[in-house]
Amino acid sequence: MKRALWLSLFAFVVIGCNSGDTAKAPEGGGAAPAKPEAGKKLVVGFSQIGAESDWRTANTESIRSEAEKRGVDLKFADAQQKAENQIKAIKSFIAQGVDVIAFAPVVETGWEPVLREAKDAGIPVIVSDRRPDVPEDLYVTFIGADFVKEGEMAAEWLAKKMDGKAKIAELTGTTGSAPANDRAKGFRNVLANHPEMEIVFTQTGDFTRAKGKEVMEALLKSPQGKDIKAVYAHNDDMALGAIQAMEEAGIKPGKDIIIVSIDGVKAAFEAMVAGKLNCTVECNPLLGPYLFDAIEKVAKGEEVPKRVVIEDKWYDESTAAAELPNRKY
Ligand code: GYE
């Protein structure tokens, strides 16, 4: 019976987001909440990655508040950035017999066995935010941004700003995660057309402010640090940490070193207004409404597209002040 819930359409949907917009329902907005059968609440298990960044905090808040708004019984598990905790959480959701499982996989690999267990138990799985490297029949839909495109946008902006010439330090996200892999790839796709734009340093800052700061501090102390003209950070938090390290080293962030990052959190806009960050590529974390639209459809046995892409755009120092009051996260 539950296997019918696996119904899905191999379709592809792109959702554009205007700056400052909260997420809209995927199709025409405001889909009516599912009526729980005979007064029974829909039970959803969500395995979140952790609380590593402002983006993640906004994402969690969006998911929690949307569940509450729709009267969904949400079992929320924070994995503290550990895949093994996510696997444990998913196994426990299976054991509890939840109606739908949703998760944001911290890294790309290692999910096939546990997702097979969910499938064998007849519980549909919805993927949020990051892509797992598994056969497509193991999940119903994947809702999230195109990280390769984000990396490309960051590189295009930077190449223009630097007139096609710069020694770049890259602060990468969590090793093995889809956004770290894809944002690195997208950036390099564009750099291939700019022979004098060169990545001379690349190291993980694990998507956190503390590690971004630590890595930048060490880089600035090394002889290589003197050559760096630009920083590409895979998220705003690492850029904000790097900004602190630069200031402590007597370097003017945003001027001596040009900085581009990804996410578009409020703190990044504030840093742009203060002239310390130059550009951020937005990645909308407000996935709650999209996610629960899909969850409710899947629970009712309705079809959902296999992939829902949330579209992003970039903002830089020239538009930051005007945009800041519209920011929702
Ligand atoms: O960019 C980063 C977070 O997966 C898109 O994870 C997400 C990323 C986001 O920690 O800030």
Residues whose N, C-alpha, C, O or C-beta is under 5 A from the ligand:
A	BS01	GYE	E52 S53 W55 R56 D129 R130 P179 F207 H234 N235 I262 D263
